[in-house]
Amino acid sequence: MTQTGTDHKTHTPFLSRPGVRRLVPFALITAIALVFIFENRTSVEIRLLVPMVTMPLWGALLIAWGLGVLACVFTVRRRSNRHSRRPR
């Protein structure tokens, strides 16, 4: 049997795949942010509009980081949906 040029699939290198190229920077930034967050272990007073709350700094930073990730997820999802609905 002979093989034609269209029968075999080309192998895409792992780091050049679009999903991996988007995930690697996110994973690096997340790792750096989590190290920074968990190294700050002192207690701080935080004003939440009216009440004063005493909590570990890592907890406040983790909450802020989580809210930032959620904002990014909703923004990216909304942007991709908006572009897919555009008439051609």
PANUVEX-813275 format. One record per residue (C-alpha): residue in one letter; x, y, z. Coordinates in nm, 2 decimals. Example, Ala and Ser with C-alpha at 12.3 -4.5 7.8 and 13.67 -1.06 7.14 Angstrom:
2
[node A; [1.23; -0.45; 0.78]];
[node S; [1.37; -0.11; 0.71]];
This chain:
88
[node M; [0.00; 0.00; 0.00]];
[node T; [0.12; 0.35; -0.07]];
[node Q; [0.04; 0.65; 0.13]];
[node T; [-0.07; 0.97; -0.02]];
[node G; [0.02; 1.31; 0.12]];
[node T; [-0.33; 1.37; 0.26]];
[node D; [-0.36; 1.05; 0.46]];
[node H; [-0.13; 1.13; 0.75]];
[node K; [-0.20; 1.41; 1.00]];
[node T; [0.06; 1.66; 1.08]];
[node H; [0.17; 1.68; 1.44]];
[node T; [0.12; 2.02; 1.60]];
[node P; [0.39; 2.10; 1.87]];
[node F; [0.24; 2.13; 2.21]];
[node L; [0.34; 2.49; 2.28]];
[node S; [0.21; 2.62; 1.95]];
[node R; [-0.14; 2.50; 2.01]];
[node P; [-0.37; 2.81; 2.07]];
[node G; [-0.52; 2.67; 2.39]];
[node V; [-0.18; 2.61; 2.54]];
[node R; [-0.05; 2.95; 2.43]];
[node R; [-0.33; 3.12; 2.62]];
[node L; [-0.31; 2.90; 2.93]];
[node V; [0.07; 2.92; 2.99]];
[node P; [0.08; 3.30; 3.07]];
[node F; [-0.23; 3.26; 3.29]];
[node A; [-0.07; 2.97; 3.48]];
[node L; [0.25; 3.17; 3.54]];
[node I; [0.08; 3.48; 3.66]];
[node T; [-0.15; 3.28; 3.88]];
[node A; [0.15; 3.10; 4.04]];
[node I; [0.33; 3.42; 4.11]];
[node A; [0.02; 3.59; 4.25]];
[node L; [-0.06; 3.29; 4.48]];
[node V; [0.30; 3.29; 4.61]];
[node F; [0.27; 3.67; 4.68]];
[node I; [-0.07; 3.62; 4.85]];
[node F; [0.03; 3.34; 5.08]];
[node E; [0.36; 3.51; 5.18]];
[node N; [0.17; 3.80; 5.33]];
[node R; [0.04; 3.64; 5.65]];
[node T; [0.00; 3.94; 5.89]];
[node S; [-0.34; 4.05; 6.01]];
[node V; [-0.48; 4.39; 5.89]];
[node E; [-0.78; 4.60; 5.95]];
[node I; [-1.00; 4.66; 5.64]];
[node R; [-1.29; 4.90; 5.62]];
[node L; [-1.58; 4.75; 5.43]];
[node L; [-1.79; 5.06; 5.37]];
[node V; [-1.90; 5.09; 5.73]];
[node P; [-1.76; 4.80; 5.94]];
[node M; [-1.40; 4.75; 6.03]];
[node V; [-1.28; 4.39; 5.97]];
[node T; [-0.96; 4.24; 6.10]];
[node M; [-0.85; 3.95; 5.88]];
[node P; [-0.52; 3.80; 5.75]];
[node L; [-0.38; 4.00; 5.46]];
[node W; [-0.36; 3.68; 5.25]];
[node G; [-0.74; 3.64; 5.28]];
[node A; [-0.80; 3.99; 5.15]];
[node L; [-0.56; 3.95; 4.87]];
[node L; [-0.71; 3.61; 4.78]];
[node I; [-1.06; 3.76; 4.76]];
[node A; [-0.94; 4.05; 4.55]];
[node W; [-0.75; 3.81; 4.31]];
[node G; [-1.06; 3.59; 4.28]];
[node L; [-1.28; 3.88; 4.20]];
[node G; [-1.03; 3.99; 3.94]];
[node V; [-1.03; 3.64; 3.78]];
[node L; [-1.41; 3.64; 3.77]];
[node A; [-1.42; 3.98; 3.61]];
[node C; [-1.17; 3.86; 3.34]];
[node V; [-1.37; 3.54; 3.27]];
[node F; [-1.70; 3.74; 3.23]];
[node T; [-1.53; 4.00; 3.01]];
[node V; [-1.37; 3.74; 2.78]];
[node R; [-1.68; 3.53; 2.75]];
[node R; [-1.89; 3.84; 2.67]];
[node R; [-1.64; 3.96; 2.41]];
[node S; [-1.63; 3.62; 2.23]];
[node N; [-2.01; 3.60; 2.23]];
[node R; [-2.04; 3.95; 2.09]];
[node H; [-1.80; 3.87; 1.80]];
[node S; [-1.97; 3.54; 1.71]];
[node R; [-2.31; 3.72; 1.66]];
[node R; [-2.18; 3.97; 1.41]];
[node P; [-2.35; 3.94; 1.08]];
[node R; [-2.14; 3.87; 0.77]];
